[in-house]
Amino acid sequence: MRKIKNITLLSVACALLSCPLSANNDMPEESRGAEATERTATDGTVVHITKADFLTKIFNYEKNPTQWIYEGDKPCIVDFYADWCGPCRAVSLILEELAKQYKGEIIIYKINVDKEKELAGVFGVRSIPTILFVPKEGKPMLAQGALPKEEFVKQIDSFLLKK
């Protein structure tokens, strides 16, 4: 009986100690839009966005259905992902590094395709991760699959920043 009690207490202690903590969990993802976008330009973080954010910060396809007009002031990368996707998680780590590396030069956005099905449909996202590279001027480029960091750097330098 005493062994069971000790095992139970040990299990509870382990569970309490292993709970993940995050500074941003106190704010729902849907409400992070404008505030998170402001943080991105200055502190090099990846921003989760919704359709409303996409329409105001990247491309308003409802207002301009036949012509691409970029709404942002810096080139950006948009990662179409899902939480359950293993390759998406690998790309997420790379994008976090790149957001810091290119802080102030580009903005990196993430769109959860499970929550934003319309956006995924507009861009024909059929597999994830799908990455949208958006230059400040000109048309965007779409890439599918988990790209290595070197490929992201190549596209950022040559396509987005024209270095």
C-alpha positions as CSV (number, residue, x, y, z in Angstrom):
1,M,0.0,0.0,0.0
2,R,2.8,2.4,0.9
3,K,4.6,1.6,-2.5
4,I,1.4,2.6,-4.4
5,K,1.1,5.8,-2.5
6,N,4.8,6.7,-3.1
7,I,4.5,5.9,-6.8
8,T,1.3,8.0,-7.1
9,L,3.1,11.0,-5.4
10,L,6.1,10.6,-7.6
11,S,3.9,10.5,-10.7
12,V,2.0,13.6,-9.7
13,A,5.3,15.5,-9.0
14,C,6.7,14.5,-12.4
15,A,3.6,15.6,-14.2
16,L,3.6,19.0,-12.5
17,L,7.3,19.5,-13.3
18,S,7.0,18.6,-17.0
19,C,4.2,21.0,-17.9
20,P,5.4,23.3,-20.6
21,L,5.5,27.0,-19.9
22,S,5.4,29.7,-22.5
23,A,5.4,33.5,-22.2
24,N,2.8,33.8,-25.0
25,N,0.3,31.2,-23.9
26,D,-1.7,33.8,-21.9
27,M,-2.9,35.3,-25.2
28,P,-5.0,33.3,-27.7
29,E,-3.3,32.9,-31.1
30,E,-6.2,34.6,-32.9
31,S,-5.6,37.8,-30.9
32,R,-1.8,38.0,-31.5
33,G,-2.0,39.5,-35.0
34,A,-1.3,43.2,-34.9
35,E,0.7,43.1,-31.6
36,A,2.8,40.1,-32.8
37,T,3.4,41.7,-36.2
38,E,4.9,44.8,-34.5
39,R,7.1,42.6,-32.3
40,T,8.4,40.7,-35.4
41,A,9.9,43.8,-37.1
42,T,11.9,44.6,-34.0
43,D,12.7,41.4,-32.2
44,G,13.0,38.7,-34.9
45,T,10.2,36.4,-33.9
46,V,7.8,34.3,-36.1
47,V,4.2,35.5,-36.1
48,H,1.1,33.4,-36.3
49,I,-1.5,35.1,-38.4
50,T,-5.2,34.7,-39.3
51,K,-7.1,35.5,-42.5
52,A,-7.8,39.0,-41.3
53,D,-4.1,39.6,-40.7
54,F,-3.2,38.1,-44.1
55,L,-5.6,40.4,-45.9
56,T,-4.2,43.6,-44.3
57,K,-0.5,42.7,-44.0
58,I,0.2,40.5,-47.1
59,F,-2.4,40.3,-49.8
60,N,-6.1,41.3,-49.9
61,Y,-7.4,38.8,-52.5
62,E,-11.0,39.8,-51.7
63,K,-10.3,43.4,-52.8
64,N,-7.9,42.5,-55.7
65,P,-8.8,39.0,-56.9
66,T,-7.0,39.3,-60.2
67,Q,-3.9,41.3,-59.4
68,W,-1.2,40.6,-56.8
69,I,-0.6,43.7,-54.6
70,Y,1.6,43.2,-51.6
71,E,0.4,45.0,-48.5
72,G,3.6,44.8,-46.5
73,D,6.6,47.0,-46.2
74,K,9.2,44.3,-45.9
75,P,9.6,41.0,-47.8
76,C,8.1,38.1,-46.0
77,I,7.9,34.3,-45.8
78,V,4.6,32.6,-45.1
79,D,4.7,29.1,-43.7
80,F,1.5,27.1,-44.2
81,Y,1.7,24.4,-41.6
82,A,-0.2,22.1,-39.2
83,D,0.6,21.3,-35.5
84,W,0.5,17.6,-36.1
85,C,2.9,17.6,-39.1
86,G,6.5,16.4,-38.3
87,P,8.2,18.1,-41.3
88,C,6.3,21.3,-40.3
89,R,7.9,21.2,-36.9
90,A,11.4,20.8,-38.4
91,V,10.8,23.8,-40.7
92,S,9.5,25.8,-37.7
93,L,12.8,25.5,-35.9
94,I,14.6,26.7,-39.1
95,L,12.2,29.7,-39.5
96,E,12.8,30.7,-35.8
97,E,16.5,30.8,-36.5
98,L,16.0,32.8,-39.7
99,A,13.7,35.3,-38.0
100,K,16.5,36.2,-35.7
101,Q,19.2,36.1,-38.4
102,Y,17.2,38.4,-40.7
103,K,15.7,40.5,-38.0
104,G,14.5,43.9,-39.4
105,E,15.0,42.7,-43.1
106,I,12.1,40.2,-43.5
107,I,9.0,39.1,-41.6
108,I,8.2,35.4,-41.2
109,Y,4.5,34.5,-40.8
110,K,2.9,31.1,-40.0
111,I,-0.6,30.1,-41.0
112,N,-2.2,27.0,-39.4
113,V,-4.0,25.3,-42.3
114,D,-6.4,23.5,-39.9
115,K,-7.6,26.8,-38.6
116,E,-7.4,28.8,-41.9
117,K,-8.7,26.5,-44.5
118,E,-9.8,29.3,-46.8
119,L,-6.2,30.7,-47.0
120,A,-4.9,27.3,-47.8
121,G,-7.4,26.9,-50.5
122,V,-6.7,30.3,-52.1
123,F,-3.0,29.2,-52.5
124,G,-3.8,25.7,-53.5
125,V,-2.0,24.2,-50.5
126,R,-2.3,20.4,-50.9
127,S,0.7,19.3,-48.9
128,I,2.4,20.8,-45.9
129,P,4.7,22.5,-45.2
130,T,4.1,24.9,-48.1
131,I,6.2,28.1,-48.1
132,L,5.3,31.3,-49.8
133,F,8.2,33.7,-50.5
134,V,6.9,37.2,-50.9
135,P,9.2,39.9,-52.2
136,K,8.5,43.6,-51.6
137,E,7.9,44.0,-55.4
138,G,6.9,41.4,-57.9
139,K,5.0,38.1,-57.6
140,P,5.5,35.6,-54.8
141,M,7.0,32.1,-55.2
142,L,5.6,29.0,-53.7
143,A,7.7,26.0,-52.5
144,Q,6.4,22.7,-51.1
145,G,8.1,20.4,-48.6
146,A,10.5,20.8,-45.8
147,L,13.3,22.9,-47.2
148,P,16.8,22.8,-45.6
149,K,18.1,26.0,-44.0
150,E,20.5,26.5,-46.9
151,E,17.7,26.7,-49.4
152,F,15.8,29.2,-47.2
153,V,18.9,31.3,-47.0
154,K,19.4,31.1,-50.8
155,Q,15.8,32.2,-51.5
156,I,15.9,35.0,-48.9
157,D,19.2,36.4,-50.2
158,S,18.5,36.1,-53.9
159,F,14.7,36.3,-54.3
160,L,13.5,38.4,-51.3
161,L,16.5,40.7,-50.6
162,K,18.1,40.6,-54.1
163,K,21.6,40.4,-52.5
